[in-house]
Amino acid sequence: MNRSALALVVALAVSPLSSPAWAQPPSGMEAVIADYEALARQTDGTDGPGWPDVSKAAADRRAQGYAALKARLDKLPPSAPDGEEALTRRLLEWRLGVLVEGARFDEDRIPFDNGDGFFNTANYAAATTVIRTEADAQAWIARLRALPAYYGQEIANMRRGVATGFVQPRTTAASVLAILKIAADQPAESSPLLSPLKALPATIPADRQTALRAEALAAVRQTVKPAQALLVSFFERDYLPHAREAPGASSLPGGRDYYAYAVRRSTTTDLAPDAVFALGEQEVARLKGEMEAAMRATGFTGTLPEFIAMLRTDPRFYAPDLATYVEKASEIGKRIDGLLPLWFGKLPRLTWTIRQKPPEQEGSSSGYDLGDPVKGVPGRVVVGAQSFGDPLFGLPSWILHEGVPGHHLQIALGQERTDLPAFRRKDEPTAFIEGWALYAEQLGEDMGVYRTAYERFGRLSFDMWRACRLMMDVGIHWKGWSAERAASCLRDNTALPERAVVGETQRYIAWPAQALAYKVGELRFLAERQRAEQALGPRFDIRAFHDAVLDDGPMPLSILHDQVGRWIAAVGR
C-alpha cells in the first residue's frame, strides 16, 4: 500500500472539536475512546466539509490531547484480562504511546515520500466520494475550493523543515516535483477531482447536473490549478535547493534517535536497528538456498546470477502491453477468489477490482486502494503503466499480496466489524497489514496458486526482496550506506527489473523504516501458525486459524502473539 492510502482512515468524518474534550475528567473507557477518535478525525482526508488541519498549532494541540488521553487511560481501573474491552485498551495504549513518543520528532515537516504524500489526498478522496444528492455535490465543490488552504498548510510545514534541516533527499524531492508538474499541467477538464460528478443520480434534475459540473470545473480551474502551480514553484525555488544530499535519516538533526523510533513503530517491536539488520542477513542466506532449488526445478543448469539475468531479458516472461498485463492479473485474481472458501471461514462482502492507475498518479506506486463498504466503493488493486515491465511470473505473488487473501480480504473484513471502535478498523499497524500480505504470498503455495517453477521462483524472489529490505533500510539510515550499495542487494539476489531496483531503493530512502514491517510481520504470522499447528495437532483448522488472526482487526505483533495464545487455549479445551 502507498503512503496516502495508509493515512486514510475507514470512513471517519473530519469534524473539528468545539472544545478540547480530552481535557475533561476521566469518565470511563468509552469516553477515552470517543475523545481519541474525535482527535483522530482531525487528520482524516476522506470525508467531511474540508481537509485535515495540518497546521503546526493544530498538531501541537493534538499532541497535547494524545498525552492527556494517555494519562486518563493509565488512571482507569484495570480491565478484565480477557475480552474485547481488554484488547481495545491494549491497542489504544499502544497507539497513544506511539503518538506521544512520535510527537517530539515533528514528522509533519516531511509530508511526502518519493512518489506519494499530501498532494494525493484529494485524489484518494475523489475516488471514494459518492454523490447522492445536490447537497453532496455542493459539499464536494466546497472541498475543492478549500484545497489551496490545505496545500498552504503543508507548504508551511515544509518551510519549517527547510529552516530546521529536516528535509527529504534531493532525489526524493525531484521525483515529487515531476509528479506535481504532471498534475499542474493537466487540463482542468481532465482533473480526477471532477470524477465524483461524472455520474450524478437521476434525482438531481438535468439542468442542475449541468450547472454543478460547470461549478466544479470552475473551482478546479480557478482555485485548484493555481494551487498546484504554487506547489511546483515552491518545490523548484524553495525546497529542492535545500534538499539534503545524504540518503540516510541519520544525517538529519536528531536522526539516529528518530530512526530508532521509526524502527520500533514500524515493526511494533523493541528490535534495535542492528538486530533487524542481522535478521535480514539470516533471511537472505536462507532464501538463496531455496532460490537455487527452485531454479534447478526449471531445468536451468547455469548459476543463480545467470538465471536471474535470463529472467530479466527473456521476452516470454513479460507482457507486450499494459492491457495484457491487467488481463492476466484479473485471471489470476478470479482463480484465487474461487479458492478462498477452502482457506477462510469468513470472507468480506465488499468486492474488489483491478484497474489501471490514472495518468496523474503514475509517479506513485501500484498497489491497493481501500474500498468503502458504506458507500459501496469496491477495493481497488491499481496497476501503473510501468507495471507491464514487471515479469509475469511475479503476478501471482503480487495479486495474493495486494488483492486476496492479502490486503483486500484483511482490510475489508476489518471494515465490516462495525461493532468495534472505529480506531480498531483503521489500516495500521503496518507490521500486521503488510506482514499478513506477505503471509498471503506464502499461503499461495498451500492453496496451489503457483503453477510453474518460474512462478514459485517469482515468489521466492519477492520474499528475497523483502529480506533485502531489512539490510537495505538499516544500511541506508543507520549504517551510512549509499543508495548504490543498498541497491546491490536487490540487483544481486532478486529477479526484479532494474527499474524496480532503483525505484525500491528510492522508496526506502524516502520512507525510513516503513519497509521493515513486511518481513518482520510475515515471520510473526508464520511463527504463530506453526505454534498453533504444533499445539493443537489434529484439532488445528486452518480456516479457523485465519479467521482468528483477522477477526479482531490489525494489532501490534506482541498483542497478536497473546491473542493466538488465547485462541489455542480455547480450541484446546
Sequence and secondary structure as in RCSB ss.txt:
>XXXX:A:sequence
MNRSALALVVALAVSPLSSPAWAQPPSGMEAVIADYEALARQTDGTDGPGWPDVSKAAADRRAQGYAALKARLDK
LPPSAPDGEEALTRRLLEWRLGVLVEGARFDEDRIPFDNGDGFFNTANYAAATTVIRTEADAQAWIARLRALPAY
YGQEIANMRRGVATGFVQPRTTAASVLAILKIAADQPAESSPLLSPLKALPATIPADRQTALRAEALAAVRQTVK
PAQALLVSFFERDYLPHAREAPGASSLPGGRDYYAYAVRRSTTTDLAPDAVFALGEQEVARLKGEMEAAMRATGF
TGTLPEFIAMLRTDPRFYAPDLATYVEKASEIGKRIDGLLPLWFGKLPRLTWTIRQKPPEQEGSSSGYDLGDPVK
GVPGRVVVGAQSFGDPLFGLPSWILHEGVPGHHLQIALGQERTDLPAFRRKDEPTAFIEGWALYAEQLGEDMGVY
RTAYERFGRLSFDMWRACRLMMDVGIHWKGWSAERAASCLRDNTALPERAVVGETQRYIAWPAQALAYKVGELRF
LAERQRAEQALGPRFDIRAFHDAVLDDGPMPLSILHDQVGRWIAAVGR
>XXXX:A:secstr
  HHHHH  SS      SS GGGS    HHHHHHHHHHHHGGG  SSSSS     HHHHHHHHHHHHHHHHHHHH
S    SSSHHHHHHHHHHHHHHHHHHHGGG GGG  B SS BGGGHHHHHHHH    SHHHHHHHHHHHHHHHHH
HHHHHHHHHHHHHHT   BHHHHHHHHHHHHHHHHS GGG GGGGGGSS  TTS HHHHHHHHHHHHHHIIIIIH
HHHHHHHHHIIIIIGGG BS  SGGGSTTHHHHHHHHHHHHHTS   HHHHHHHHHHHHHHHHHHHHHHHHHTT 
 S HHHHHHHHHH GGGS SSHHHHHHHHHHHHHHHHHHGGGT S   SS EEEEE  GGGTTS  EEE  BTTT
TB EEEEE GGGGGS GGGHHHHHHHHSTTTHHHHHHHHHT TTS GGGGSS  HHHHHHHHHHHHHHHHHHT  
 SHHHHHHHHHHHHHHHHHHHHHHHHHTS   HHHHHHHHHHH    HHHHHHHHHHHHHSTTTTHHHHHHHHHH
HHHHHHHHHHHGGG  HHHHHHHHHHT    HHHHHHHHHHHHHHHH 
